[in-house]
Amino acid sequence: MVGDAMTLLSLLGRIMRYFLLRPETLFLLCISLALWSYFFHTDEVKTIVRSSRDAVNMVKGKVAEMMMMQDPIGEGLQVKDGEFSKTWGFKDQNVAVYSIQGRRDHMEDRFEVLTDLTNRSHPSIFAIFDGHGGEAAADYVKAHLPDSLRQHLQAFERERKDSQHSYASILEQSIQAVDRDMVEKFSASHEEAGTTCLVALLTDHELTVANVGDSRGVLCDKDGNAVALSHDHKPYQLKERKRIKRAGGFISFNGSWRVQGILAMSRSLGDYPLKNLNVVVSDPDVLTFNLDKLQPEFMILASDGLWDAFSNEEAVRFVRERLDEPHFGAKSIVLQSFYRGCPDNITVMVVKFKNAKNGD
């Protein structure tokens, strides 16, 4: 037995001496370790890790959703608004909003609703602003953009026959004008805050939506299908990458793809240091929808806190089942996003149309 052990040790010693300790083997081993280390720290691996965390959060969310199905009012969950620090609720006619600070130290989401029920020729204005780097930019846009839009829309209605404008052009020009003014003022005071801008103009027959950033809108048509009202502006998108590169900028991965390693969206209002480099722009995408053709039930406008936890289709399905709730499902889906692990502020606006279940 002892002889067998000595023979085995002798064999291992020969393997070490003639193979593992050869210079060529050591060199290949070092190269392999270096390559492994390099690839282990790549963005792809980080994405896999992040996806795994998202999967865990999704499982938690499914458990919470089952609890909500058993207790649709949410009483069994014993949730209190105070648990979310700043909590805003709003309800008026066919629109409801619910907004929570969530797990963030500050509440940077803002929203606005301007409706004119006496003069239906003027479009109603619905807006979501998701600030970053502070509250200043979202506050500024909320204070200036809706009123500016209303003034331009009233002038447009008076001059409609002679006007060369449209709702789309009014949205685009107003958004960029507010951004220019804000960048000028914020540059002087060295205020680096920025914000998304998602605005919808609604008339009886037409819906026009302008988007800057990664807040998002989605509509539920007469068949319950999700129709995207906007598209996120993210640095990793080919069109955005090319534009940033042409401007002399770059994107890098720091938890998510970011412009100059800083901003997780490629378009915004404010953010004057990145605007001065021309790597971030305020150009909105504007889409127009024929309501007579779509015959929609409702639309959802929300900050990206919701879309971190829900797809468009999931959100439409979730809200559609809860339109008879006091906030048309807005409160329920905000709380569900929180339970699914969303770390961000979460603001959801639900606007019901004439064809909505239990609609007005």
Residue pairs with C-beta under 8 A, 6 or more apart in sequence:
19 25
20 26
39 45
43 253
46 253
46 255
50 255
53 341
54 341
56 341
57 309
57 340
57 341
57 342
58 340
60 339
60 340
60 341
61 309
61 336
61 339
61 340
61 341
64 77
64 336
64 339
64 340
65 336
65 339
67 76
67 77
68 74
68 77
68 332
68 336
70 76
71 77
72 322
72 325
72 332
74 332
74 335
77 335
79 335
81 87
81 100
84 100
84 101
84 102
84 338
85 100
85 101
85 107
86 99
86 100
86 101
86 107
87 98
87 99
87 100
87 101
88 97
88 98
88 99
88 100
88 111
88 347
89 96
89 97
89 98
89 99
89 327
89 331
90 96
90 97
90 98
90 111
90 113
91 97
91 326
91 327
92 113
92 115
93 115
93 117
93 360
94 351
94 352
94 353
94 356
94 359
94 360
95 113
95 115
95 126
95 349
95 350
95 351
95 352
96 326
96 327
96 328
96 330
96 349
96 350
97 111
97 113
97 327
97 330
97 347
97 348
97 349
97 350
98 327
98 330
98 331
98 334
98 347
98 348
99 107
99 109
99 111
99 334
99 345
99 346
99 347
99 348
100 334
100 335
100 338
100 345
100 346
100 347
101 107
101 345
102 305
102 338
102 342
102 343
102 344
102 345
102 346
103 338
103 342
103 343
103 344
104 343
104 344
104 345
106 134
106 135
107 135
107 345
108 130
108 131
108 132
108 134
108 135
108 138
108 195
108 345
109 128
109 129
109 130
109 131
109 138
109 303
109 305
109 345
109 346
109 347
110 128
110 129
110 130
110 131
110 138
110 139
110 141
110 142
110 195
110 347
111 127
111 128
111 129
111 142
111 347
111 349
112 125
112 126
112 127
112 129
112 142
112 145
112 146
113 124
113 125
113 126
113 127
113 349
114 124
114 125
114 146
114 150
115 124
115 125
116 122
116 124
120 203
120 204
121 157
121 203
122 150
122 153
122 154
122 157
123 153
123 167
123 201
123 202
123 203
123 208
124 201
124 202
124 203
125 146
125 149
125 150
125 199
125 200
125 201
125 202
126 199
126 200
126 202
126 301
126 349
126 351
127 142
127 145
127 146
127 197
127 198
127 199
127 200
127 301
128 196
128 198
128 215
128 301
128 302
128 303
128 347
128 349
129 137
129 138
129 141
129 142
129 195
129 196
129 197
129 198
129 215
130 138
130 195
130 196
130 213
130 214
130 215
130 303
130 304
130 305
130 345
130 347
131 137
131 138
131 139
131 193
131 194
131 195
131 196
132 193
132 194
132 195
132 263
132 268
133 192
133 193
133 194
133 270
133 271
134 191
134 192
134 193
135 193
136 186
136 191
136 193
136 270
137 182
137 186
137 191
137 193
137 194
137 195
137 269
137 270
137 271
138 193
138 195
140 178
140 182
140 185
140 186
140 195
140 270
141 178
141 182
141 195
141 197
141 269
141 270
144 178
144 181
144 182
145 174
145 175
145 178
145 197
145 199
148 174
148 177
148 178
149 170
149 171
149 174
149 199
149 201
152 170
152 173
152 174
153 167
153 170
153 201
156 163
156 165
156 167
156 170
167 201
167 206
167 208
167 288
168 208
168 210
168 286
168 288
171 199
171 201
171 208
171 210
171 284
171 286
172 210
172 283
172 284
172 286
175 197
175 199
175 210
175 212
175 269
175 282
175 284
176 282
176 283
176 284
178 269
179 269
179 270
179 275
179 282
182 269
182 270
183 270
183 272
183 275
185 191
186 192
186 193
186 270
186 272
187 272
187 276
191 270
191 272
192 270
192 271
192 272
192 273
193 270
193 271
194 263
194 268
194 269
194 270
194 271
194 274
194 280
195 213
195 268
195 269
195 270
196 211
196 212
196 213
196 214
196 215
196 265
196 268
196 269
196 303
196 304
197 210
197 211
197 212
197 213
197 215
197 268
197 269
197 282
197 284
198 209
198 210
198 211
198 212
198 213
198 215
198 216
198 217
198 230
198 301
199 209
199 210
199 211
200 207
200 208
200 209
200 210
200 217
200 229
200 299
200 301
200 351
201 207
201 208
201 209
202 351
204 291
205 290
205 291
205 292
206 288
206 289
206 290
206 291
207 219
207 229
207 288
207 289
207 291
207 296
207 299
208 286
208 287
208 288
208 289
209 217
209 229
209 230
209 286
209 287
209 288
209 289
210 284
210 285
210 286
211 217
211 229
211 230
211 231
211 233
211 284
211 285
211 286
212 233
212 267
212 268
212 269
212 282
212 283
212 284
212 285
213 232
213 233
213 265
213 267
213 268
213 269
214 232
214 233
214 234
214 264
214 265
214 304
214 307
215 230
215 301
215 302
215 303
215 304
216 228
216 229
216 230
216 232
216 301
216 302
216 304
216 306
216 307
216 312
217 228
217 229
217 230
217 299
217 300
217 301
217 302
218 226
218 227
218 228
218 229
218 299
218 300
218 312
218 315
218 316
219 226
219 227
219 228
219 229
219 289
219 294
219 296
219 298
219 299
219 300
220 226
220 227
220 296
220 297
220 298
220 299
220 300
220 316
220 319
220 320
221 227
221 294
221 295
221 296
221 297
222 294
222 295
222 296
222 297
222 355
224 297
224 316
224 317
224 320
225 316
226 312
226 313
226 315
226 316
227 289
227 294
227 296
228 312
229 287
229 289
229 299
229 301
230 285
230 287
231 285
232 265
232 304
232 307
233 240
233 265
233 266
233 267
233 285
234 240
234 257
234 264
234 265
234 266
235 241
235 244
235 251
235 257
235 258
235 259
235 263
235 264
235 265
235 266
236 251
236 257
237 266
240 266
240 267
241 251
243 266
243 281
244 250
244 251
244 259
244 266
244 279
247 277
247 278
247 279
248 277
248 278
248 279
249 259
249 260
249 277
249 278
249 279
250 260
250 261
251 257
251 258
251 259
251 260
251 261
252 258
252 260
252 261
254 261
256 264
257 264
258 264
259 265
259 266
259 274
259 279
259 280
260 274
260 277
260 279
262 274
263 271
263 274
263 280
265 280
266 280
266 281
267 280
267 281
267 282
267 283
267 284
268 280
268 282
269 282
271 280
274 280
275 281
275 282
291 353
295 353
295 355
296 353
296 355
297 320
297 323
297 352
297 353
297 355
297 356
297 357
297 359
298 319
298 320
298 323
298 328
298 350
298 351
298 352
298 353
298 356
299 350
299 351
299 353
300 306
300 315
300 316
300 319
300 348
300 349
300 350
301 348
301 349
301 351
302 315
302 346
302 347
302 348
302 349
303 344
303 345
303 346
303 347
303 348
304 344
305 337
305 342
305 344
305 345
305 346
305 347
306 315
306 333
306 334
306 337
306 342
306 346
306 347
306 348
307 315
308 337
308 342
308 344
309 336
309 337
309 340
309 341
309 342
310 318
310 333
310 336
310 337
315 333
318 329
318 332
318 333
318 336
319 328
319 329
319 330
319 333
319 350
320 329
320 357
321 329
322 328
322 329
322 332
322 333
323 329
323 350
323 352
323 356
323 357
323 358
323 359
324 357
324 358
325 331
325 332
327 350
328 350
328 352
329 350
330 348
330 349
330 350
333 348
334 346
334 347
334 348
337 346
338 346
352 359
352 360
353 359
354 360
